[in-house]
Amino acid sequence: MFQFFYVILCVILLVITLSLALKIHLLHSSFLRISEGLTDILEEGVETNALLTLVSRDRHLCRMTAVLNRQLKLLRKEHLRYVNGDRDLREAIANISHDLRTPLTAINGYLDLLCRELAPVPLEALQKEPPESRTRTEQTENREKSQNVQRYLNMIRSRTEAMKQLTEELFHYSITLSARKEDPVSLSLNQVLEESLISFYQELEEHHITPVIQMPQAPVLRTLDKASLVRVFGNIIGNAVKYSQGDLRITLTRQGSVIFSNQAPGLTPVTAAKLFDRYFTVETVSASGSPRPRTTGGGLGLSIAKLLTEQMGGSVNAAYKDGELHITVQFPSL
């Protein structure tokens, strides 16, 4: 009799053990399915309409799956709101910059005409006028007025050119953000850097700049987006061409660092660190006392270079030492 009860007890325990093992197995499979499904949804992008599915009837798992699906819906909604808002912002920036360029161009044209009309009268013309038609005081006053008007016009032109350049950079910035990125390919930093310098040959000649270039003979290979890399090098070289003191040194190392160096007496270590900030400008004062905006560069051009570099997994920074600006672009090997 005792043996009979013992057998029954063993059978019951065995059934309970098998039931628990089966339930644990089902729970494990359900958790694994939820994990894989959540991973697939996040990798594909939250813009997809896929939701988590569950075959288990466990009420706790069903409740957790329902909570996760609700959060996915909220995440998808916020993502779409962000994408639409970001697209609208880029379009607004492009439209505003486009609308500003037209009147600024017209203003510059009228300033040219006004400068021609108010050009100082040549000394020879004044000498030909009969003495009785003017007094020395009138001549001095007219000359001073003409010089003052010319100085004021130069200041207006300087500010207008700064606004025009800002709208151009703003337009290019919006295009860069919305541009479709190409698939990364294996590139030689040596070759891309040489091509970028060749494209600036005319500007370098006009500014009487002969760049000093140092790079290894062996190609320094990196897997990058070529269009973005060309834009990075072009923005930095263009900034140096516009605002350097007639010198430019470019060094490419075997470790994938590209260093652009030029004299920049108007900078400080603090302002150099801010050159990549959006809309940051540096102003110095000319000998005549009129401000010359952006004589040391910065602004959206370098901001775009920093954005594209970081998107490709690189880094860029600026340092100021002994009157020289050093911009270093680093692309580490994978």
matplotlib code that plots the C-alpha trace (Angstrom):
import matplotlib.pyplot as plt

x = [0.0, 2.8, 4.6, 1.4, 1.2, 4.9, 4.4, 1.4, 3.4, 6.3, 4.0, 2.4, 5.8, 7.0, 3.9, 4.4, 8.1, 7.4, 4.7, 7.1, 9.8, 7.4, 6.2, 9.8, 10.6, 7.6, 8.5, 12.1, 10.9, 8.5, 11.1, 13.5, 10.8, 10.1, 13.8, 14.4, 11.2, 12.1, 15.7, 14.4, 12.0, 14.6, 17.2, 14.7, 13.7, 10.8, 9.1, 7.9, 4.4, 5.6, 4.6, 5.6, 3.6, 3.3, 2.0, 2.1, -1.1, 0.6, -1.2, 1.9, 3.8, 0.7, 0.5, 4.3, 4.0, 1.0, 3.0, 6.0, 3.7, 2.2, 5.7, 6.7, 3.6, 4.6, 8.2, 7.1, 4.8, 7.6, 10.0, 7.7, 7.1, 10.8, 11.4, 8.7, 9.8, 13.4, 12.4, 10.2, 13.1, 15.5, 13.1, 12.4, 16.2, 16.6, 13.7, 14.8, 18.4, 17.2, 14.8, 17.6, 20.2, 18.2, 17.8, 21.3, 22.6, 20.5, 21.8, 25.4, 24.7, 23.2, 26.1, 28.5, 26.5, 26.4, 30.2, 30.7, 28.5, 30.1, 33.7, 36.1, 36.8, 40.3, 42.8, 43.4, 39.7, 39.7, 42.8, 41.2, 38.2, 38.4, 39.6, 36.7, 34.2, 35.3, 37.1, 39.7, 37.3, 34.7, 37.2, 38.3, 34.7, 33.7, 36.8, 36.0, 32.4, 33.4, 35.8, 33.2, 30.6, 33.1, 34.0, 30.3, 29.7, 32.6, 31.2, 27.7, 29.4, 31.3, 28.2, 26.2, 28.9, 28.9, 25.1, 25.4, 28.1, 26.0, 22.9, 25.1, 26.5, 23.0, 21.7, 24.5, 24.1, 20.4, 21.4, 24.1, 21.7, 19.1, 21.6, 21.5, 24.7, 26.6, 27.9, 31.4, 34.2, 37.9, 39.7, 43.2, 43.4, 46.4, 44.5, 41.4, 43.5, 45.5, 42.2, 40.8, 44.0, 43.9, 40.3, 41.5, 44.4, 42.9, 42.0, 45.4, 47.0, 44.8, 45.7, 49.4, 49.5, 51.9, 50.8, 53.5, 52.4, 53.8, 52.3, 53.7, 54.4, 52.3, 48.5, 46.6, 43.5, 40.2, 36.6, 34.6, 32.0, 34.0, 31.5, 31.5, 35.3, 35.7, 33.3, 35.3, 38.6, 37.1, 35.5, 38.7, 40.9, 38.5, 38.4, 42.3, 42.5, 40.1, 41.4, 45.1, 48.0, 49.3, 50.6, 49.1, 50.8, 49.0, 50.4, 49.0, 50.3, 50.3, 47.8, 45.1, 45.5, 45.3, 46.6, 45.9, 48.0, 48.1, 48.8, 45.8, 46.9, 43.3, 42.5, 42.9, 42.9, 39.3, 38.0, 39.8, 38.0, 34.7, 35.4, 33.2, 30.2, 27.3, 27.1, 30.2, 32.1, 35.3, 35.7, 38.8, 39.2, 41.1, 43.6, 41.0, 38.8, 36.1, 35.1, 36.0, 33.8, 35.1, 38.7, 39.8, 37.0, 34.7, 30.9, 28.8, 31.6, 33.6, 30.5, 29.5, 33.0, 32.7, 29.3, 30.3, 33.5, 31.7, 29.1, 32.0, 33.3, 36.2, 36.9, 38.0, 39.4, 41.2, 44.1, 45.8, 49.5, 52.2, 49.9, 49.0, 45.7, 46.0, 42.9, 43.3, 41.0, 41.4, 40.0, 41.1, 41.6, 38.9]
y = [0.0, 2.4, 1.6, 2.4, 5.9, 6.4, 5.6, 8.0, 10.7, 10.3, 10.4, 13.6, 15.2, 14.2, 15.7, 18.9, 19.0, 18.5, 21.2, 23.6, 22.8, 23.2, 26.5, 27.7, 26.7, 28.6, 31.6, 31.5, 31.2, 34.0, 36.3, 35.4, 36.1, 39.5, 40.4, 39.4, 41.2, 44.4, 44.3, 43.8, 46.7, 49.0, 48.0, 48.5, 51.9, 53.1, 54.4, 50.9, 49.8, 46.5, 45.5, 42.8, 39.5, 36.8, 33.2, 32.6, 33.0, 34.0, 37.1, 38.8, 38.4, 39.6, 42.6, 43.4, 43.0, 45.4, 48.0, 47.6, 48.0, 51.2, 52.6, 51.7, 53.5, 56.6, 56.4, 56.1, 59.1, 61.2, 60.1, 61.1, 64.4, 65.0, 64.0, 66.3, 69.1, 68.7, 68.7, 71.7, 73.5, 72.7, 73.9, 77.1, 77.8, 77.2, 79.4, 82.2, 82.2, 82.2, 85.1, 87.0, 86.6, 88.5, 91.8, 91.6, 91.3, 94.3, 96.3, 95.5, 96.7, 100.0, 100.5, 100.2, 102.8, 105.1, 104.8, 105.8, 108.8, 109.9, 109.2, 112.0, 114.7, 114.4, 117.0, 118.0, 118.8, 121.0, 122.9, 123.6, 125.3, 129.1, 130.4, 132.7, 129.8, 128.2, 129.0, 126.9, 126.2, 124.9, 122.7, 121.2, 120.7, 119.0, 116.8, 115.8, 115.1, 113.0, 111.0, 110.5, 109.3, 106.9, 105.5, 105.0, 103.3, 101.0, 100.0, 99.4, 97.3, 95.3, 94.5, 93.6, 91.3, 89.6, 89.1, 87.8, 85.3, 84.1, 83.5, 81.5, 79.4, 79.0, 77.8, 75.3, 74.1, 73.2, 71.4, 69.4, 68.3, 67.1, 65.6, 61.8, 60.2, 57.9, 54.4, 54.6, 53.3, 52.8, 56.2, 57.5, 60.6, 61.6, 61.6, 63.4, 66.0, 66.6, 66.9, 69.4, 71.6, 71.5, 72.8, 75.8, 76.5, 79.8, 81.1, 80.3, 82.1, 85.2, 85.4, 84.7, 81.6, 78.8, 75.9, 73.8, 70.2, 67.2, 63.7, 60.2, 58.4, 55.4, 56.0, 56.5, 54.5, 55.1, 53.9, 57.2, 59.0, 60.8, 63.6, 64.4, 64.2, 66.6, 69.0, 68.8, 69.5, 72.2, 74.1, 74.1, 75.1, 77.8, 79.2, 79.3, 80.9, 83.7, 84.5, 83.5, 85.9, 84.5, 81.2, 77.7, 74.4, 71.1, 67.9, 64.4, 61.7, 58.0, 57.8, 59.6, 63.1, 66.1, 69.3, 72.7, 75.5, 79.2, 82.5, 84.1, 87.0, 88.0, 84.8, 83.7, 80.1, 80.8, 82.0, 79.3, 76.6, 78.2, 78.3, 75.2, 76.6, 77.5, 81.2, 82.1, 84.9, 86.7, 90.4, 92.6, 96.3, 97.6, 100.4, 102.9, 102.0, 100.2, 96.7, 93.9, 90.9, 87.4, 88.2, 85.0, 82.7, 80.4, 80.1, 77.7, 76.5, 75.0, 73.9, 71.9, 70.4, 69.3, 67.8, 65.8, 64.6, 63.3, 61.6, 59.7, 58.6, 61.2, 64.2, 67.7, 70.4, 73.7, 74.9, 78.3, 78.6, 81.2, 83.2, 80.2, 78.4, 74.6, 72.7, 68.9, 66.4, 62.8, 59.7, 56.7, 53.3, 50.7]
z = [0.0, 0.9, -2.4, -4.3, -2.7, -3.3, -7.0, -7.3, -5.5, -7.9, -10.9, -9.6, -8.9, -12.4, -14.0, -12.0, -12.9, -16.6, -16.5, -14.9, -17.3, -20.2, -18.9, -18.3, -21.9, -23.3, -21.2, -22.4, -26.0, -25.6, -24.1, -26.9, -29.5, -27.9, -27.7, -31.4, -32.5, -30.7, -32.1, -35.6, -35.3, -34.0, -36.6, -39.4, -38.1, -35.9, -39.0, -39.8, -38.7, -37.3, -33.7, -31.4, -31.6, -28.9, -29.1, -25.3, -23.4, -20.2, -19.0, -17.6, -20.9, -22.8, -20.6, -21.1, -24.9, -24.9, -23.0, -25.3, -28.4, -26.9, -26.3, -29.9, -31.2, -29.2, -30.3, -33.9, -33.5, -31.9, -34.6, -37.4, -35.6, -35.4, -39.1, -40.3, -38.1, -39.2, -42.9, -42.4, -40.7, -43.5, -46.1, -44.2, -43.9, -47.6, -48.5, -46.1, -47.4, -51.0, -50.3, -48.6, -51.4, -54.0, -52.1, -50.8, -54.4, -55.4, -52.4, -53.4, -56.9, -55.8, -53.5, -56.4, -58.3, -55.3, -54.8, -58.4, -58.0, -54.8, -55.9, -54.7, -57.3, -58.7, -57.6, -61.2, -61.7, -58.6, -59.8, -63.1, -61.5, -61.3, -57.9, -57.5, -57.7, -54.5, -51.2, -49.5, -46.6, -49.0, -50.7, -47.3, -46.2, -49.5, -49.3, -45.7, -46.5, -49.5, -47.4, -44.6, -47.1, -48.6, -45.2, -44.3, -47.6, -47.0, -43.6, -45.2, -47.9, -45.3, -43.4, -46.5, -47.7, -44.3, -44.5, -48.1, -47.1, -44.1, -46.3, -48.7, -46.0, -44.5, -47.8, -48.2, -44.6, -45.2, -48.4, -46.6, -43.9, -46.4, -48.9, -49.4, -48.2, -50.5, -49.4, -47.9, -50.2, -49.7, -50.4, -50.4, -48.3, -50.3, -53.6, -52.3, -50.6, -53.8, -55.8, -53.3, -53.5, -57.3, -57.3, -55.3, -57.6, -59.0, -55.5, -54.2, -57.0, -56.5, -52.9, -53.6, -51.4, -52.2, -49.9, -48.2, -48.4, -46.5, -47.0, -47.0, -50.3, -49.4, -49.7, -46.4, -47.0, -45.2, -45.9, -46.2, -48.2, -50.9, -51.5, -47.8, -47.6, -50.5, -48.8, -45.5, -47.2, -49.4, -46.6, -44.5, -47.4, -48.5, -45.0, -45.0, -48.4, -47.4, -44.0, -43.8, -43.9, -47.2, -45.9, -45.7, -44.5, -44.9, -43.3, -43.8, -41.3, -41.7, -38.8, -40.9, -39.5, -41.8, -40.2, -41.8, -40.4, -41.2, -39.4, -37.7, -35.6, -34.8, -32.9, -29.3, -27.9, -26.7, -30.0, -31.9, -29.9, -31.0, -34.7, -35.4, -33.6, -35.8, -36.7, -34.6, -36.1, -35.3, -35.9, -36.0, -36.7, -39.6, -39.5, -40.5, -37.6, -39.6, -38.6, -40.9, -40.1, -40.3, -40.9, -39.2, -40.5, -38.7, -39.1, -41.0, -43.4, -40.6, -38.8, -41.9, -42.0, -38.4, -38.9, -42.0, -40.3, -37.3, -39.5, -41.1, -37.7, -37.6, -35.4, -36.0, -33.7, -33.8, -31.7, -31.6, -30.7, -31.4, -33.7, -35.8, -36.3, -36.5, -37.7, -37.4, -39.1, -37.8, -39.5, -37.4, -39.1, -38.4]

ax = plt.figure().add_subplot(projection="3d")
ax.plot(x, y, z, "-o")
ax.set_aspect("equal")
plt.show()
